[in-house]
Amino acid sequence: MSLTLNPSPAFGVLLVNLGTPDEPSPKAVKRFLRQFLSDPRVVDLSPWIWQPLLNGIILNTRPAKVAKLYQSVWTAEGSPLMVISERQAQKLTVDLSATFNQTIPVELGMSYGNPSINAGFERLKAQGAERIIVLPLYPQYSCSTVASVFDAVASYLKTIREIPQIRLNKDYFNHSAYIAALAHSVTRHWKTHGQADKLLLSFHGIPQRYVKEGDPYREQCFTTAKLLAQKLALHDSQWQVCFQSRFGREQWLTPYADQLLAELPAQGVKSVDVICPAFATDCLETLEEISIGAKETFLAAGGSDYRFIPCLNDDELHIELLRQLIQEQAISWV
């Protein structure tokens, strides 16, 4: 059933993801990492301590290494995250326009890199969007991701005279359409490849300290995992949560994905399916760290079969989830 929206004023959608370097070169990666790692939501150490370390050591050693990793997943079309994000925006535009009987502009904005969140707002403004829904593509809330998007939105609003009406989606970790999309992705994978001994749900990690200070991310990750396991009718022994992509020496959420994968074969788990529910789009952390690096760790430890389940990306059920999230936000504007 379609809804009718008063064409004036219109509303638009800003899809926000983390971002990507413009190209897989050390120079572009250095520029991207400087912006990313200078965000106090990501690294909340005192600037007097962190900035000399960042600019003196990290940005002079890490970009070349990270650039090689990006080169291993870069496609002829460009960065996987950007290519897939553009497809998501295109498909969502079609679905929303059908739902609301008029063109609903959808633009991308990246927390770091291009296109920026500011640029996304400007493009929506140019299309006449006076009401804007900001949808961070992070199912589970964390201060290091969603709150950073909120900060960027607030910073943009400080630069303009007349601000648009804005609604920001905080999370969707337990949304029924999200769980259904994940479950469909897993079952489709099983129909093609068979079911492994264990399903690992690898979420991006955050420092343990953030949780102690009130960040709900860990709890939301486990809620997502439990709901998915219930949807798939899995016993507790058939699935497990782990956390990836830790950085620095501080204690992060455990168990660490790489350590767990190194231990599982000795426990009799010879085959694993791995899915990354915290990522809406395949990127370096899924395509290289989990699909390639983690596989090498598991097989070297004695595992026999390692299978990566891609992110939801531009899958039909994922686009339907995004459409529902936006419609729920926009319903009172109809």
Secondary structure as UniProt FT lines:
FT   STRAND          10..20
FT   HELIX           26..37
FT   TURN            40..42
FT   HELIX           47..53
FT   HELIX           54..58
FT   HELIX           59..73
FT   TURN            76..77
FT   HELIX           80..100
FT   STRAND          106..113
FT   HELIX           117..126
FT   TURN            127..128
FT   STRAND          129..136
FT   TURN            143..145
FT   HELIX           146..157
FT   TURN            158..159
FT   STRAND          165..168
FT   TURN            173..174
FT   HELIX           176..193
FT   STRAND          198..204
FT   HELIX           208..212
FT   TURN            213..214
FT   HELIX           217..231
FT   TURN            232..233
FT   HELIX           236..238
FT   STRAND          239..244
FT   HELIX           257..263
FT   HELIX           264..267
FT   STRAND          271..275
FT   TURN            277..278
FT   HELIX           285..294
FT   HELIX           295..300
FT   TURN            301..302
FT   STRAND          305..309
FT   TURN            313..314
FT   HELIX           316..330
FT   HELIX           331..333
//
